[in-house]
Amino acid sequence: MNASYSITPKGEKLANTQLENQWINFDWKKAEIFVNRLQSRIAKAVIQSKWSLAKRMQYLLIHSYYAKLLATNDNTGLIFPVFSGLKIPS
C-alpha cells in the first residue's frame, strides 16, 4: 500500500517509544496461561477421541492473537531486538 494514499493522518501513527512501551508492558503471563490452557484442552480432546473438538481448538490456537505474540517473543524475557535498538548482524 502506498502511504501517500493512506487516510490516516501522519501524526496519528504510533511512535517507536509507544510501540516499545506496549511490548514491554504486555501481560505475557496472561498470554502463556491462555495458550497453555488451550493446549491442555486439545490434548484432553485427543485422548477422549473427540477429533472435531480437537480440530476446532487447534484452529483457535493457530489463529490466536496470544499465540502469535508468544511465537514472536524469544521466551528469554528479553525485549524483541527491533524495539531494544539492537542491530541484527546480516
Summary of the structure (lengths in Angstrom):
residues: 90
radius of gyration: 18.3
end to end distance: 26.6
largest distance: 54.6
contacts: 165
relative contact order: 0.13
helix: 66%
strand: 0%
